[in-house]
């Protein structure tokens, strides 16, 4: 561990990259390390890229480092990167005007980085070495929202790529090879900390079922209801914003949309304190309405047939709930989705692959029951959201 030590008999301050123990005189006990001083904010970037995303993450890491000189002197940037050929935790620092990565710890590349206990240990290591008054978390990898990875595989197996003989590749949050981290595991991994914000640089994470599970982990969550392009977020521009007062989260979303305005982009900002009220409002919808007879008119967010992810507001409208119940739901929805935007079309690499029209979006998706994949609804019924809304 790299620590800065003051030696009892030494007058010089040793380099922070050295770890030295010493005792002097008659005192048999060497002085302990100087405890790290709390900084205003630590941004933790977890990049799980042992899954085909390595080149994109390499590029994004360069962008993060290029923004290091713009953060406050009392800020930290921690980067945990599983690249496949190496797995390490570093701190991004600026030395002599040059951004560098100072290695905090190297890990065995064979270690599964989607193991919740391991990820929790990485976060604790950050807290020990880069303590702060507040923390923010960027989670970058493949994603699949609430949908269990084996259920996602069922849909992939029906897609044209699988029919052509390609091996189905699960897409959930956090993919290490063919291992995935399910949302309940992610919740456990994050349970020892509370974040000012969590930003998902991953596909499909703005699903209400996943967000409801994560509501206690952060004050705010940024996520996309559809696919995030491989280049991800514009890190050089957003990293300084995350170190401002309040973290400028709406501006982070606006910056994301500026990058993708002429291509494919969907993004939402959620207030996690509003999800309990949203669940209660949805419960009233489910009690007052009925299952829609035709789900084909409800906006989907990928190319599967039937869809895995549907627009939450359009689903509620299709239930036939009365005007008062619908108005109550919309009020709760607007409290939970505090900012959202989207391009008029988006690209999907799944199912019927291609450009999909998106004339209207509420910014958050949900599961809608259908007969094609009964396993999907069975898995949905096990979610905390389904139990909270009575469905």
C-alpha angles and dihedrals in degrees: 000000000000109000136160109239130192109211119216094233100028122095096191125084109238123226116274089232093064130079113204133168122201143158129193142194116357094327107108093191118082117220114265124239119281106257113246112257118240114255126207096250139359119201112205116200115192112192115186102185107152088114111072097292096096098109092049092048092047088056093046092050089056089051092050091051091048089059095050095096090057097061122092119271089247094054133098133205114200119189123195109187128181102189097165096244090055139013118199147151116225140170117227108228137168116231120179088347093305122113112231140168115243108203113234097174140349118215133200106269089220090064112109105241092196090066104114094217091052093049090048088054091052091052091049089051089055091050091051096048102031106030118180143170089249139012137212127193133209114192112195123183140083114315142196107176116225094339114113111239094242090054090050087054090058090059092044090052088060093049124100093250092058091044087056089060100262117142112254110247117206117233116198130126109303118011123195107180101308095334117103136193113233117215096253087054091050090051090054092048091054098040097100093060138047119214131206086221142354117210116197113208088186139092127272097001095132091082113133092225093057094041091052090054090051097044094109095048098070145009092233137014129201114201144144125241090209136031122314113219116249093253089065124191125355093252098178089061101037101044094072089047091056089060095055124099106285088008093258091251096170089052089050088057092046090052090052091052092047088060095049102030093113097040128028125323140145123170139164138188117215132198103217093201089068098058097087091056090045090053092051091049090049089050089058089049092053091049094048101038139050138231111281115250093214122035096175092093093055113098114254126201103213139031099262120122107244098022125243094207123044132181107267098213094047090050091053090049090052092057092073094235113171122263095259094050091046092050090050090051093049091051091053091045093053090051091054098041100052096170134011139156139169143183116254089251134021136198123243125194092193132087110341090012118212144072118336125196116243108182093156136019136169090202098245134077136212142186117265119196118245136160101241098080110021089176088068094059092043089055091046092055088061093059122103089235093057091049092048095051095042099244 
